[in-house]
Each structure stands twice: as structure tokens, then as C-alpha cells.
């Protein structure tokens, strides 16, 4: 049985005080309200706050993920952050391939493959995002697009490496728009993604690879997404910035 996984992607939103007080409050509320969190909960603050966030969470069951890494490990790359730097402060997870990185920072499949390789070299778990645009969906190209995104990146990895991955299906048209994919659209795509893993890596990996949905998840719709057979949890943007909403999502 696959575990439910919730990833809060805070993007470029919270500052130091907002980040640390959110995390401290979350731990306090878990404790005070005796919230049973048998889920895997991963918070993804901005780079400057990863270290302190990780320290606050020491000894808890919650984890931290970085929102990106650079594809090289060292050198003249002003402003960039490497996998080994993050590893040196105890970070073990990273989000790669988010559509905002692909679109706004021109990260193509080749760059993403390099990022995957360096992340694996440093034993990171990778939350790897795939998703189609609205035009691609309107032209019924979504399956082709997702397949290609996986074939050009994740599918270069060995079966041993695949165990380090979570896949997140995030249709671009549903991110931050309030427009969600229907539960059925999401289930169909997740089933398709699982079938690609079956074809490429066999039943054991396909049965166990966590596939998360992301795109306008909130406290009202979360339960329905999470009850779909092939949806193992969510990658949550806006709603994860609102404390009580995120708490409700955790309890969905
Ligand atoms: P929203 O939940 O704000 O749509 O964002 C989804 C997302 O991009 C998470 O990575």
C-alpha cells in the first residue's frame, strides 16, 4: 500500500519569519490537537530558510525539500546552489522540472536530465514534475507530452535510481489558476503514467512509484483527488501557504 504524500511548495513567498513561524505552528498544532499524520509531509521553503527549517524539524516526521538545484556541482555559476551545498546542510529532497522552472527559467529536458544525475549522485529524493499546457490539452496531446517528458529525463535512470523518485503530475493550466483538472482527468493521467513505468521498469516499480497531483488543490477538493486510485497525494502551492487550509488538506 502506497503512503499518502503531501508536498507544500511555497515557491518564492514566505520570508524568514513567515517560514519559521509556520513550521513551528504546524509542529505545535500536531502536538496540541493530537493530529494523526500517517502521511509523508514535505515542506519546501526558499533556499535561505532551508537550513533553519530543517533544524526546526529535527526529530519530527516532517521533511524539507529544496525547490531547485543547479546541474553543476561547483564553479563559476553566480547565484546558483548545488546539490552538495544542500547536502552539507542536511537537505535530502529536491523538486525538479516544475513548469515554472521549465517556462520562466528555460529548463529543458536536457538540463533536467543533468539535474537529475547530480541529484542522484548526492542521494537526493527527487520530486519530478511533468505537465502539459492548455493548448496541448486542447489538441489532445497531453499523453504524448507527458510520455516525452519522462522518456527524455527520468526514463534514462536505472531501476535502482527510480526508487529515489516521486512523480508529480501538474497540468500547467491548473497551476495557480483555481482551475483544477477533473478528478477523472487526473486519475486517467496517473493511470497512464503508471502504465509507462510498468512498461519501462515492471510491476514492482510501477505499483510503488508515488504519483502526486498538483494544480489548485485546496481544502475542499483535496479529499476527492486523494481518493482516486492512482493519486498518492499532492504538490500544493497556494493552499499550502494558508495554515488552516493546509491543515485541512493534511487531514483529508
Ligand atoms: P497551486 O496549488 O497554487 O495551483 O500550485 C501548484 C503548484 O505549482 C505546486 O508545485
Boltz pocket constraint, residues with backbone or C-beta under 6 A from the ligand:
constraints:
  - pocket:
      binder: B
      contacts: [[A, 9], [A, 98], [A, 170], [A, 174], [A, 175], [A, 176], [A, 177], [A, 178], [A, 214], [A, 215], [A, 216], [A, 217], [A, 235], [A, 236], [A, 237], [A, 238], [A, 239]]
      max_distance: 6.0
